[in-house]
Structures are given as C-alpha cells and as structure tokens.
Amino acid sequence: MGRGNLWWSWFHIADTVRHFEILLDNRQAKGVFTLMGPGFVTQAQFASVLGKQLKPPAFMPLPGFVVSLMMGEFGEEVLLKG
C-alpha cells in the first residue's frame, strides 16, 4: 500500500496457536502476554512473500490515494503512516 515502506511486525499463525495452547494449559498464567515475531519487514516485502504463497504474486502496489479514498483518515494514519 502506498510506497510499501511501512514496517510491519509479523507472527505466524502456528506460533500464535501454540502460545494459546500453552497459556490454556497453564491456568496460573495471568496478565498481559505479547506475541512478537523475530523481526520486522516492510509492507512491500510482506506483500511480495504473501503474494507468492497465495498465487498470483503481488505485482502492483495499491496507490496511497486509493487507500485514502477507501478508508479515509484511518487509511492514511494507520495503513500508510503507521
């Protein structure tokens, strides 16, 4: 989206499920738990890898003005600027 330079944190669904299983098995666990991936990728990198996995690959970025038109201020502030 936009220039694709927004940094994203990612976490695989299998890792998320496993962490929920651990927390459900440990009834004494209390508080807030944060799940984080090993690093960050740009939105463009993420879209490229996701496109290759889902087929067809991502080949054309979504222009920022389209995101703004579709999502308004939310699109600009959250999806394009982070």
C-alpha positions in Angstrom: 0.0 0.0 0.0 1.3 3.4 -0.9 5.1 3.2 -1.2 5.2 0.0 0.8 7.9 1.3 3.2 5.8 1.0 6.4 7.4 -1.5 8.8 5.2 -4.5 9.9 5.7 -6.9 12.8 4.5 -10.4 11.9 3.8 -13.6 13.8 3.0 -17.0 12.2 -0.5 -18.4 12.9 1.0 -21.7 14.1 3.1 -19.9 16.6 0.0 -18.0 17.8 -2.0 -21.2 18.2 0.9 -22.9 20.1 1.1 -19.9 22.5 -2.6 -20.1 23.2 -2.3 -23.8 23.9 0.5 -23.1 26.4 -1.5 -20.4 28.2 -4.6 -22.5 28.3 -2.6 -25.4 29.8 -1.1 -23.1 32.4 -4.2 -21.9 34.3 -1.9 -19.9 36.7 -0.7 -17.6 33.9 -2.2 -14.1 34.5 -1.6 -10.7 33.0 -0.9 -9.4 29.5 1.1 -11.5 27.0 2.6 -10.1 23.9 3.4 -12.3 20.9 6.1 -11.0 18.7 8.0 -12.3 15.6 11.7 -12.4 15.3 11.9 -9.2 13.3 10.2 -6.6 11.1 9.6 -6.5 7.4 8.3 -3.7 5.2 4.8 -3.9 3.9 6.2 -4.3 0.4 8.3 -7.3 1.5 5.4 -8.9 3.3 3.1 -8.4 0.3 5.6 -9.9 -2.1 6.1 -13.1 0.0 2.3 -13.4 0.7 1.6 -13.0 -3.0 4.0 -15.8 -3.9 2.4 -18.1 -1.3 -1.2 -17.3 -2.3 -0.7 -17.1 -6.1 -0.9 -14.9 -8.1 2.0 -12.9 -6.8 1.7 -9.3 -5.8 2.9 -7.3 -8.7 1.3 -3.9 -8.4 1.2 -1.7 -5.3 -2.1 -0.1 -4.1 -1.6 3.7 -4.5 -1.8 5.7 -1.4 -4.5 8.0 -2.7 -6.8 4.9 -3.3 -6.2 3.8 0.3 -7.1 7.3 1.4 -10.3 7.4 -0.7 -11.4 4.0 0.5 -10.5 4.3 4.2 -10.4 8.0 4.8 -8.3 9.3 7.7 -7.9 5.7 9.2 -6.3 4.6 5.9 -3.8 7.5 5.9 -2.8 7.4 9.5 -2.8 3.6 10.2 -2.2 1.9 6.9 0.1 4.4 5.2 1.9 6.2 8.0 1.7 3.6 10.8 
